[in-house]
Amino acid sequence: MNRIFLDVHALQTVPPSNLNRDDTGAPKTAVYGGVPRARVSSQAWKRAIRTYFKDEHLLDPSELGVRTKKVVELLADRITALDPSVAQETALTLADKTIRAAGIKTEVPRRKVDQAKKDAGPLPAPESKYLVFLSSRQLDGLARHALQGAADITAFLKTKENKARARELADSRHSVDIALFGRMVADVADINVDAAVQVAHALSVHRVDNESDYYTAVDDENRDEETGAGMIGTVDFNSATLYRYAALGVHQLAANLGQGLREEEPRTEPVRRAVEAFVHAFVSSLPTGKINTFGHHTQPDAVVVRLRTTRPISYVAAFEDPVRSNGGHLREAADRLAAYAADVERAYGDPETTLTWVLRVGPATLKLAELGTEAGTQRELAASVARAVAERLEKPA
């Protein structure tokens, strides 16, 4: 299969906010170009993208996965859903043994054992020792497998074929989010999934210094003679115009998804659907750290998407020299991005095979329109990119 990459670039201005906190509660930062910048980690934005898939119904639930330590409870629920006659305690036993047969270690956390003894209650369900990412279809397959051996699950899973089948079920029919963001299973390296997407840490295009907000809260029941605040505190924040970037290896995504999620559809259809959902979610998702405090609901001011066969290229170097404020940062950032992107593509790009789309808002981003085909709306952008990806995949290698 041909190597196909999708580069997604975005400029997004965010008002006072604390999207992604460090261990002290302050917004994350990084030094770039010799000055401090606002930073939002890739993990925070990937989590926001995965949540957006579900909240906005961009994909069917069967195409999504769950990342949890409570995989035994989750599988037990699937077992009882398939066969309501199975008691919950039996379902937990079936689920635990099946998960172990797939190579994933489980245990009852010590703190939960101690709490159960203290409460004189039943022993809680085992948990995996780490977060396990499984697709909805993998859980369904494991549940059916467990029910096949329900009469004597220990003997059933002792056979080489049935144990191997459990591992196979955990490593096939991947969900879109697993195919995009990958999966690492510490104890079973052979069922790891290489991520198709690389998400950069978002960086401000300019210097940023964190600020601190001192606040007080008044007790509603205070009498007139009771002066003073019921609570005093501080919260750190900053505001920034961010450069965001992600690179999607379409060929890796296609390999991870394997066969179509529905037997009757063309082999490129699941990839087209996944790409459309990813572009849509990358553009509009937003980390929700301290969102009730700051209400930082913004959309990107500009998005540039490039479909290429050469390796991915970030344009972050356009902002290595930090943008200086001249009544704002966006116009200068957009102008720089347009100029730098054109220079990079002239030097390293392949105009014969590269396609470009631009989605932008307002006059400050006008120069970016010169880079490619303008999309009128976010949905048009995502749909156009996804169609072009499917067409590329259908071409012979």
C-alpha positions in Angstrom: 0.0 0.0 0.0 1.2 3.5 -0.8 2.3 5.7 2.1 -0.3 8.4 2.6 -0.1 11.1 5.3 -2.6 13.7 6.4 -1.2 16.9 8.1 -3.7 19.0 10.1 -2.6 22.4 11.2 -4.7 24.9 13.3 -4.5 28.3 14.8 -6.7 28.8 17.7 -7.0 31.8 20.1 -8.1 30.9 23.6 -9.0 33.6 26.2 -8.0 33.4 29.9 -8.1 29.7 30.7 -6.4 26.7 32.3 -6.9 24.0 29.7 -4.3 21.6 30.9 -2.7 21.8 34.4 0.7 20.7 35.6 1.3 19.1 39.1 1.0 22.5 40.8 -2.3 23.3 39.2 -0.8 25.9 36.8 -1.3 25.8 33.0 1.4 23.8 31.3 4.2 25.7 29.6 7.3 25.0 27.5 10.3 27.0 26.4 10.5 27.4 22.6 12.5 29.9 20.7 14.1 31.0 24.0 10.9 32.2 25.6 8.1 30.6 27.7 5.0 29.5 25.8 1.6 28.2 26.8 1.3 24.5 26.2 -1.5 21.9 26.0 -0.2 18.3 26.1 -1.0 15.9 23.3 -2.6 13.5 25.9 -5.1 16.2 26.9 -6.1 16.9 23.3 -6.3 13.2 22.3 -8.6 12.6 25.3 -10.8 15.5 24.1 -10.9 14.1 20.6 -12.0 10.6 21.9 -14.7 12.2 24.0 -15.8 14.3 21.1 -16.3 11.2 19.0 -18.8 9.9 21.5 -20.5 13.1 22.6 -21.1 14.4 19.1 -22.1 10.9 17.7 -19.5 11.1 15.0 -19.2 7.4 15.0 -21.4 4.5 15.9 -20.8 3.1 19.4 -19.7 -0.2 17.8 -16.8 1.6 16.2 -15.5 3.0 19.5 -13.5 1.4 22.4 -13.2 1.8 26.2 -10.0 2.3 28.1 -10.3 1.2 31.7 -8.9 -0.9 34.5 -12.4 -2.2 35.2 -12.3 -4.5 32.2 -13.5 -7.5 34.2 -16.7 -5.7 35.2 -17.2 -4.4 31.7 -16.9 -7.9 30.2 -19.2 -9.4 32.8 -21.8 -6.9 31.8 -21.5 -7.9 28.2 -21.8 -11.6 29.3 -25.1 -11.0 31.2 -26.4 -8.8 28.4 -25.9 -11.8 26.0 -27.3 -14.3 28.5 -29.4 -12.8 31.3 -29.7 -16.2 33.0 -26.0 -16.0 34.1 -25.7 -14.7 37.6 -23.5 -11.6 38.1 -21.0 -13.5 40.3 -20.6 -16.2 37.7 -20.3 -13.6 34.9 -17.4 -12.0 36.9 -15.6 -15.3 37.2 -16.1 -16.0 33.4 -14.9 -12.5 32.6 -11.8 -12.7 34.8 -10.6 -16.0 33.5 -11.2 -15.0 29.9 -9.3 -11.7 30.3 -6.5 -13.6 31.9 -6.5 -16.1 29.0 -6.0 -13.2 26.6 -2.8 -12.4 28.5 -4.0 -9.5 30.6 -3.2 -9.8 34.3 -5.8 -8.9 36.9 -6.0 -8.5 40.6 -8.2 -7.2 43.3 -6.6 -3.9 44.5 -5.4 -4.1 48.1 -7.2 -0.9 49.1 -10.5 -2.4 47.9 -9.8 -5.7 49.8 -9.2 -3.7 53.0 -12.3 -1.6 52.5 -14.4 -4.8 51.9 -13.1 -6.3 55.1 -13.9 -3.1 57.0 -17.4 -3.0 55.6 -17.8 -6.8 56.0 -19.0 -6.8 52.4 -18.3 -9.0 49.4 -14.9 -9.0 47.7 -14.9 -6.5 44.8 -14.3 -7.5 41.2 -10.7 -7.9 40.0 -9.2 -5.1 37.9 -6.4 -5.1 35.4 -3.1 -3.7 36.7 -3.1 -1.0 34.0 -5.6 0.7 31.7 -6.7 -1.7 29.0 -8.1 -0.3 25.7 -10.6 -2.7 24.1 -13.1 -2.1 21.3 -16.8 -2.8 21.6 -16.5 -5.6 19.2 -13.6 -7.2 21.0 -15.6 -7.2 24.2 -18.5 -8.8 22.5 -16.3 -11.4 21.0 -14.7 -12.2 24.3 -18.2 -12.4 26.0 -19.4 -14.9 23.5 -16.2 -16.9 23.9 -16.6 -17.0 27.7 -20.2 -18.2 27.3 -19.1 -21.1 25.1 -17.0 -22.4 28.0 -19.4 -21.4 30.8 -20.0 -25.0 31.9 -16.3 -25.3 33.0 -14.4 -22.1 32.1 -11.1 -23.3 33.6 -11.0 -26.5 31.6 -12.3 -24.7 28.5 -9.5 -22.1 28.5 -6.8 -24.7 29.3 -7.0 -26.0 25.8 -4.4 -24.4 23.5 -7.0 -23.5 20.8 -9.4 -21.8 23.2 -6.7 -19.8 25.0 -5.3 -18.7 21.6 -8.8 -17.7 20.5 -9.2 -15.5 23.5 -6.0 -13.6 22.6 -7.0 -13.4 19.0 -10.4 -11.9 19.9 -8.6 -9.2 21.9 -6.4 -8.4 18.9 -8.8 -8.2 16.0 -11.6 -5.9 14.9 -10.1 -2.8 16.4 -12.2 0.2 17.0 -11.5 3.5 15.3 -10.1 5.2 18.4 -7.7 2.2 19.0 -6.7 2.3 15.3 -6.0 6.0 15.5 -4.3 6.4 18.9 -2.8 2.9 19.4 -2.7 0.6 22.3 0.0 -0.7 24.6 -0.5 -3.7 26.8 2.4 -4.2 29.1 2.1 -7.9 29.6 1.2 -8.9 26.0 3.4 -6.9 23.6 2.1 -8.9 20.6 -1.3 -7.3 20.9 0.0 -3.8 21.0 -1.3 -1.5 18.2 0.9 1.1 16.6 -0.9 4.5 16.6 -1.8 5.9 13.2 -2.0 9.5 14.6 0.8 11.6 16.1 -0.5 14.7 18.0 1.9 17.5 18.8 1.7 19.5 22.0 -0.1 22.7 21.2 2.1 25.7 21.7 1.4 29.4 21.8 2.9 31.4 18.8 4.0 34.1 21.2 5.5 34.5 24.7 3.2 33.8 27.5 3.5 34.4 31.2 1.0 32.7 33.5 -1.2 34.9 35.7 -3.0 34.3 38.9 -6.6 35.1 39.9 -7.3 35.8 43.6 -10.9 35.0 44.4 -13.2 34.9 47.4 -16.5 33.2 48.1 -19.1 34.6 50.5 -21.1 32.4 52.8 -24.8 32.9 51.8 -25.9 32.4 55.4 -23.6 35.1 56.9 -25.3 37.6 59.2 -24.6 41.4 58.9 -22.1 41.3 61.7 -20.2 38.3 60.2 -17.7 40.0 57.8 -15.1 38.3 55.6 -15.1 35.6 53.1 -16.1 32.0 53.6 -13.4 30.8 51.2 -10.3 32.4 49.7 -8.1 30.9 46.9 -6.2 31.5 43.7 -6.3 29.9 40.3 -3.6 30.2 37.6 -4.4 31.0 34.0 -3.1 32.4 30.7 -4.4 33.3 27.3 -2.8 32.4 24.0 -3.0 31.9 20.2 -2.1 28.3 19.9 -0.5 26.4 16.9 -1.9 22.9 16.9 -0.7 20.0 14.7 -1.4 16.4 14.0 -0.1 13.9 11.5 -2.2 10.9 10.4 -0.7 7.9 8.7 -3.6 6.8 6.5 -1.8 3.6 5.5 -1.3 2.7 9.1 -4.9 3.5 9.9 -6.1 1.2 7.1 -3.8 -1.6 8.4 -5.1 -1.2 11.9 -8.7 -1.2 10.9 -8.2 -4.2 8.7 -11.4 -5.5 7.2 -14.4 -3.3 7.0 -16.4 -2.9 10.1 -19.4 -4.0 8.2 -19.1 -6.9 5.8 -21.1 -5.4 2.9 -19.1 -2.1 2.7 -16.0 -1.4 0.5 -12.6 -1.8 2.1 -12.0 1.9 2.0 -15.2 2.9 3.7 -14.1 2.4 7.4 -11.0 4.4 6.7 -13.0 7.2 5.0 -15.4 7.3 8.0 -12.5 7.3 10.5 -10.7 10.1 8.7 -13.8 12.3 8.5 -14.5 11.8 12.2 -10.9 12.5 13.1 -10.6 15.7 11.1 -14.0 16.9 12.5 -13.0 16.1 16.1 -9.5 17.4 15.9 -10.8 20.8 14.7 -13.6 21.2 17.2 -12.6 19.3 20.3 -11.4 21.3 23.3 -9.8 20.2 26.6 -12.2 21.1 29.5 -9.8 21.9 32.3 -11.3 24.6 34.5 -13.9 25.2 31.8 -16.6 26.1 34.4 -14.3 28.8 35.8 -13.3 30.3 32.4 -15.8 29.3 29.8 -13.1 29.2 27.1 -15.3 28.0 24.3 -13.6 28.9 21.0 -13.1 27.3 17.6 -9.9 27.5 15.5 -9.5 30.7 13.5 -7.9 28.7 10.7 -7.3 25.1 9.7 -5.0 23.9 7.0 -5.1 20.2 5.9 -2.6 18.6 3.5 -2.8 15.2 2.0 0.7 14.1 0.9 2.8 11.1 0.0 6.0 12.5 1.4 6.6 12.4 5.1 4.6 14.6 7.5 5.7 18.2 8.0 4.9 20.4 10.9 5.0 24.2 10.4 5.8 25.0 14.0 9.1 26.5 13.0 7.1 29.5 11.6 6.8 30.6 15.2 10.3 29.8 16.5 10.8 33.5 16.6 7.8 34.4 18.8 5.1 36.7 17.4 5.0 40.1 19.0 1.7 41.7 19.8 0.5 44.5 17.5 -3.0 44.7 18.9 -3.2 40.9 18.7 -1.3 37.9 17.6 -3.6 36.1 15.1 -3.0 38.2 11.9 0.7 38.0 12.2 0.5 34.3 13.0 -1.7 33.6 10.0 0.6 35.6 7.7 3.7 33.8 9.0 2.0 30.4 8.6 1.0 31.1 5.0 4.5 32.3 4.1 6.4 29.5 5.9 4.1 26.7 4.5 4.6 28.0 1.0 8.4 28.0 1.5 8.5 24.5 3.0 6.3 23.1 0.3 8.5 24.7 -2.4 11.6 23.2 -0.9 10.3 19.8 0.2 6.8 19.2 -1.1 5.5 17.3 -4.1 2.9 19.5 -5.8 2.0 16.6 -8.1 0.6 14.5 -5.3 -0.2 17.0 -2.5 -3.7 18.3 -1.9 -4.5 21.2 0.4 -7.7 22.5 2.0 -8.2 25.6 4.1 -10.9 26.5 6.5 -10.7 30.0 8.0 -12.6 32.7 9.8 -12.3 36.5 9.5 -10.0 38.9 7.6 -7.0 38.2 9.8 -6.5 34.8 8.2 -7.0 35.9 4.6 -3.4 35.1 3.4 -4.0 31.4 4.3 -6.6 31.2 1.5 -3.7 31.2 -1.0 -2.5 27.8 0.2 -5.3 25.6 -1.2 -9.0 25.0 -1.8 -11.2 26.9 0.7 -13.9 24.9 2.5 -17.0 26.7 3.5 -17.7 24.8 6.7 -16.1 22.3 9.0 -18.3 19.5 7.8 -17.4 20.3 4.2 -13.8 20.2 5.1 -13.9 16.8 6.9 -16.1 15.3 4.1 -13.8 16.5 1.3 -10.6 15.3 3.0 -12.2 11.9 3.7 -13.3 11.4 0.1 -9.9 12.3 -1.2 -8.3 9.8 1.2 -10.6 7.0 0.0 -9.8 7.8 -3.6 -6.1 7.7 -2.9 -6.5 4.3 -1.2 -8.4 2.9 -4.2 -5.5 3.7 -6.5 -3.1 0.8 -7.2 0.2 0.9 -5.3 
